[in-house]
Amino acid sequence: MTHLLEADQRTVVVTGASDGIGAAACLQLARAGHRVVVVGRSLDKTKAVAAQVGTEEWFTADFAKLDDVRRLADKLRATCPRIDALCNNAGGMFTGPVRTVDGFERTFQVDYLAGFLLTHLLLDVLLESKGSVVNTSSVGARMFGQLDLNNLNHFDDYASDRAYGDAKLAEIMFAAALHQRYGSQGLAAVAFHPGVIATNFASNAGGFMRWAYQSIGRHFMPKPAKGGAVLVHFALGMPGRDWESGRYYNNHRRIGRTNPQAADQALIDGLWDRSMGMLGLDG
């Protein structure tokens, strides 16, 4: 493991880190000498990743329960006076609709709303740190997304791909909104597609996406380390030099094309307001 000077070491919080690209990114960050806080849903998996990383700083939270997110934020605030990068990487594609204990549809909550809440609960720390918010999005935003502010949960017309696409589109809009509102205060935000990676993605969904990711074809996909490296690029990169804040990237090299709705300012503002209202947040 590389040993960095304290001034060069960054504190990076990675959610969805119990496996896949989140776990791979944590390992790469730790090997580069940075302080990594591992967050996952599964106790056993998260503990195992933390052991591989060589850290005692790990927490579990089920993003289908917003009280878990609030408790997580309290723990992070208590242990991390500085956060250089918050990586909102938790998510997946699920069958549904499933109503959470908070009253929202599971995909919308786990893939987007919980990360929105966590970011806001840590916002003062991120602003003081002049940190970055890194949202793991997807080309699914362009393929499947069709955001309707009056139908964010899709309880009556649920389809796994549409729900996933909408949530990933919302993450792109969230990055844009954070930049617009807080960029002048030093906060940067970005959304990115990690690539089509051989992980457990879509294992809880049905239809084409489950077949595509969990069939024999997954043996020809890049391993999680490649997607993890893309996440690390944004977590450690310097906004304005290595990437442009408020934008969406198809990979770590170039700004990507995505759903045209991502550029709709009225929709960006409307989603922000709806999200704040759903969560009972001020500001």
C-alpha positions as CSV (number, residue, x, y, z in Angstrom):
1,M,0.0,0.0,0.0
2,T,1.3,3.5,-0.9
3,H,1.9,5.8,2.0
4,L,0.9,9.4,1.3
5,L,1.7,12.6,3.1
6,E,-1.3,13.7,5.2
7,A,-1.8,16.7,2.9
8,D,-2.1,14.4,-0.1
9,Q,-4.3,11.7,1.5
10,R,-8.0,12.0,0.6
11,T,-11.0,10.7,2.5
12,V,-13.4,8.9,0.2
13,V,-16.8,7.4,1.3
14,V,-18.1,4.7,-1.1
15,T,-21.6,3.4,-0.8
16,G,-22.7,0.2,-2.5
17,A,-19.2,-1.1,-1.6
18,S,-20.0,-4.7,-0.4
19,D,-19.2,-6.0,-3.9
20,G,-18.9,-5.1,-7.6
21,I,-17.3,-1.8,-8.7
22,G,-17.7,-0.3,-5.2
23,A,-15.6,-3.0,-3.6
24,A,-13.0,-2.8,-6.4
25,A,-12.8,1.0,-6.0
26,C,-12.3,0.7,-2.3
27,L,-9.3,-1.6,-2.8
28,Q,-7.8,0.6,-5.4
29,L,-8.2,3.7,-3.3
30,A,-6.6,2.0,-0.2
31,R,-3.7,0.7,-2.2
32,A,-3.0,4.3,-3.4
33,G,-2.8,5.3,0.3
34,H,-6.1,7.1,0.7
35,R,-8.6,6.8,3.6
36,V,-11.5,4.8,2.5
37,V,-14.9,4.4,4.3
38,V,-16.7,1.3,3.1
39,V,-20.5,1.4,3.2
40,G,-22.6,-1.6,2.1
41,R,-25.9,-3.3,2.8
42,S,-24.7,-6.8,3.7
43,L,-23.0,-7.1,7.1
44,D,-20.8,-10.1,6.1
45,K,-19.9,-8.8,2.6
46,T,-19.1,-5.3,3.9
47,K,-17.0,-6.6,6.7
48,A,-15.1,-8.8,4.3
49,V,-14.4,-5.9,1.9
50,A,-13.2,-3.8,4.8
51,A,-10.8,-6.6,5.8
52,Q,-9.4,-6.7,2.3
53,V,-9.0,-3.0,2.3
54,G,-7.4,-3.1,5.7
55,T,-9.7,-0.6,7.4
56,E,-11.9,-0.6,10.5
57,E,-14.0,2.2,9.0
58,W,-17.0,0.4,7.6
59,F,-20.7,0.8,8.1
60,T,-23.8,-1.0,7.0
61,A,-27.0,0.7,5.8
62,D,-30.0,-0.6,3.9
63,F,-31.0,2.2,1.5
64,A,-34.5,0.8,1.3
65,K,-34.9,2.2,4.9
66,L,-34.3,6.0,5.1
67,D,-33.7,5.8,8.9
68,D,-30.7,3.7,8.0
69,V,-29.4,6.5,5.8
70,R,-29.9,9.0,8.6
71,R,-28.0,6.8,11.1
72,L,-25.3,6.4,8.5
73,A,-25.0,10.1,8.1
74,D,-24.7,10.6,11.8
75,K,-21.9,8.0,12.0
76,L,-20.0,9.5,9.1
77,R,-20.3,13.0,10.6
78,A,-18.9,11.6,13.9
79,T,-15.9,9.9,12.2
80,C,-15.2,12.1,9.2
81,P,-14.6,15.7,9.9
82,R,-13.4,15.9,6.3
83,I,-14.9,14.2,3.2
84,D,-13.1,14.8,0.0
85,A,-15.4,12.6,-2.1
86,L,-18.8,11.0,-1.5
87,C,-19.4,8.3,-4.0
88,N,-23.1,7.5,-4.3
89,N,-22.7,4.1,-5.8
90,A,-25.4,2.1,-4.2
91,G,-28.2,0.8,-6.4
92,G,-29.4,-1.9,-8.7
93,M,-32.2,-3.1,-10.9
94,F,-35.1,-4.8,-9.1
95,T,-38.4,-6.5,-9.8
96,G,-41.4,-4.5,-8.5
97,P,-43.1,-2.4,-7.7
98,V,-42.1,-2.7,-4.0
99,R,-43.2,-0.1,-1.5
100,T,-40.5,0.7,1.1
101,V,-41.3,1.4,4.7
102,D,-40.9,5.0,3.8
103,G,-43.7,4.8,1.2
104,F,-41.5,5.1,-1.9
105,E,-40.9,2.6,-4.7
106,R,-37.8,0.6,-3.9
107,T,-35.8,1.3,-7.1
108,F,-36.5,5.0,-7.0
109,Q,-35.5,5.1,-3.3
110,V,-32.4,2.9,-3.4
111,D,-31.0,4.1,-6.6
112,Y,-31.6,7.8,-6.2
113,L,-33.6,9.2,-3.2
114,A,-31.4,7.7,-0.5
115,G,-28.3,9.1,-2.1
116,F,-30.0,12.5,-2.4
117,L,-30.8,12.3,1.4
118,L,-27.3,11.2,2.4
119,T,-25.7,14.0,0.3
120,H,-27.8,16.6,2.0
121,L,-27.2,15.3,5.5
122,L,-23.4,15.6,4.8
123,L,-23.6,18.8,2.8
124,D,-22.0,21.1,5.3
125,V,-19.0,18.7,5.7
126,L,-18.7,18.4,1.9
127,L,-18.8,22.2,1.5
128,E,-16.2,22.8,4.2
129,S,-14.0,20.1,2.6
130,K,-14.6,21.6,-0.9
131,G,-15.4,18.0,-1.8
132,S,-16.9,16.1,-4.7
133,V,-20.1,14.1,-5.1
134,V,-19.7,11.3,-7.5
135,N,-22.9,9.6,-8.7
136,T,-22.7,6.2,-10.4
137,S,-25.3,6.5,-13.2
138,S,-25.8,4.5,-16.4
139,V,-26.4,4.5,-20.1
140,G,-29.8,3.2,-18.9
141,A,-30.7,6.8,-18.3
142,R,-30.7,7.3,-22.0
143,M,-32.0,3.9,-23.0
144,F,-35.0,3.7,-20.6
145,G,-35.4,7.0,-18.8
146,Q,-38.6,9.0,-19.3
147,L,-38.9,11.1,-16.1
148,D,-42.4,12.3,-15.1
149,L,-42.4,14.4,-11.9
150,N,-46.0,13.3,-11.3
151,N,-45.1,9.6,-11.5
152,L,-41.7,9.1,-9.9
153,N,-42.5,5.9,-8.1
154,H,-44.3,4.0,-11.0
155,F,-46.5,2.1,-8.6
156,D,-49.2,1.7,-11.3
157,D,-47.0,1.2,-14.4
158,Y,-43.8,-0.4,-13.1
159,A,-41.2,-1.9,-15.4
160,S,-37.7,-2.7,-14.1
161,D,-35.9,-1.0,-17.0
162,R,-38.0,2.1,-16.9
163,A,-37.7,2.5,-13.1
164,Y,-33.9,2.0,-13.3
165,G,-33.6,4.4,-16.2
166,D,-35.5,7.1,-14.4
167,A,-33.5,6.7,-11.2
168,K,-30.2,6.9,-13.1
169,L,-31.4,9.9,-15.1
170,A,-32.4,11.5,-11.8
171,E,-28.8,11.0,-10.6
172,I,-27.5,12.9,-13.6
173,M,-29.9,15.7,-12.9
174,F,-28.9,15.7,-9.2
175,A,-25.2,16.2,-10.2
176,A,-26.2,19.1,-12.4
177,A,-28.3,20.7,-9.7
178,L,-25.6,20.4,-7.0
179,H,-23.1,22.1,-9.3
180,Q,-25.6,24.9,-10.1
181,R,-26.5,25.5,-6.4
182,Y,-23.2,24.9,-4.7
183,G,-20.4,25.0,-7.3
184,S,-19.6,28.6,-6.4
185,Q,-19.0,27.4,-2.8
186,G,-16.4,24.9,-4.0
187,L,-18.6,21.7,-4.2
188,A,-18.2,19.7,-7.4
189,A,-20.5,17.0,-8.6
190,V,-20.4,14.5,-11.5
191,A,-22.4,11.5,-12.8
192,F,-20.8,8.7,-14.8
193,H,-21.4,5.3,-16.5
194,P,-18.9,2.7,-15.2
195,G,-19.2,0.5,-18.2
196,V,-20.9,-2.8,-18.8
197,I,-19.2,-4.7,-16.1
198,A,-19.5,-8.4,-14.9
199,T,-21.1,-7.9,-11.5
200,N,-24.3,-9.0,-9.7
201,F,-26.2,-6.2,-11.4
202,A,-29.8,-7.1,-12.5
203,S,-29.6,-10.4,-10.5
204,N,-32.8,-9.3,-8.7
205,A,-34.6,-8.2,-11.9
206,G,-36.3,-10.0,-14.7
207,G,-36.3,-9.9,-18.5
208,F,-33.6,-8.9,-20.9
209,M,-31.3,-7.1,-18.5
210,R,-31.1,-10.1,-16.1
211,W,-30.4,-12.3,-19.1
212,A,-27.8,-10.0,-20.5
213,Y,-25.8,-9.6,-17.3
214,Q,-26.2,-13.0,-15.7
215,S,-26.0,-15.3,-18.7
216,I,-22.9,-16.7,-20.4
217,G,-22.3,-13.2,-21.9
218,R,-21.1,-11.9,-18.5
219,H,-17.9,-14.0,-19.0
220,F,-16.9,-11.7,-21.8
221,M,-17.5,-8.5,-19.8
222,P,-14.8,-6.5,-18.1
223,K,-14.2,-7.3,-14.5
224,P,-15.3,-5.0,-11.6
225,A,-11.7,-3.6,-11.3
226,K,-12.2,-1.7,-14.6
227,G,-15.5,-0.1,-13.4
228,G,-13.9,0.6,-10.1
229,A,-11.0,2.4,-11.8
230,V,-13.5,4.8,-13.5
231,L,-15.1,5.6,-10.1
232,V,-11.6,6.2,-8.6
233,H,-10.8,8.6,-11.5
234,F,-13.7,10.8,-10.5
235,A,-13.2,10.4,-6.7
236,L,-9.6,11.5,-6.9
237,G,-9.6,13.7,-10.0
238,M,-9.5,17.5,-9.8
239,P,-12.7,19.2,-11.1
240,G,-11.9,21.6,-13.9
241,R,-8.8,19.7,-14.8
242,D,-9.7,16.0,-14.9
243,W,-13.5,16.4,-15.3
244,E,-16.1,19.1,-15.6
245,S,-18.5,19.5,-12.6
246,G,-22.2,19.2,-13.3
247,R,-21.8,16.9,-16.3
248,Y,-22.3,13.2,-17.2
249,Y,-19.5,11.0,-18.5
250,N,-19.9,7.8,-20.5
251,N,-16.4,6.9,-19.3
252,H,-13.5,8.7,-17.6
253,R,-12.3,10.4,-20.7
254,R,-15.2,12.3,-22.3
255,I,-18.5,13.9,-21.6
256,G,-21.2,11.6,-22.8
257,R,-24.5,11.8,-24.6
258,T,-27.4,11.0,-22.4
259,N,-31.2,11.5,-22.2
260,P,-32.3,14.9,-23.6
261,Q,-34.3,15.4,-20.4
262,A,-31.0,15.7,-18.5
263,A,-30.7,19.2,-20.0
264,D,-34.2,20.4,-19.2
265,Q,-33.7,23.0,-16.6
266,A,-37.3,23.1,-15.5
267,L,-37.2,19.4,-15.0
268,I,-33.9,19.6,-13.0
269,D,-35.4,22.3,-10.7
270,G,-38.7,20.4,-10.4
271,L,-36.9,17.1,-9.5
272,W,-34.9,18.9,-6.8
273,D,-38.0,20.5,-5.3
274,R,-40.0,17.2,-5.4
275,S,-37.1,15.4,-3.8
276,M,-36.7,17.9,-1.0
277,G,-40.4,17.8,-0.3
278,M,-40.5,14.0,-0.2
279,L,-37.7,13.9,2.3
280,G,-38.9,16.9,4.4
281,L,-35.7,18.8,3.8
282,D,-35.3,22.6,3.9
283,G,-33.4,24.7,1.4
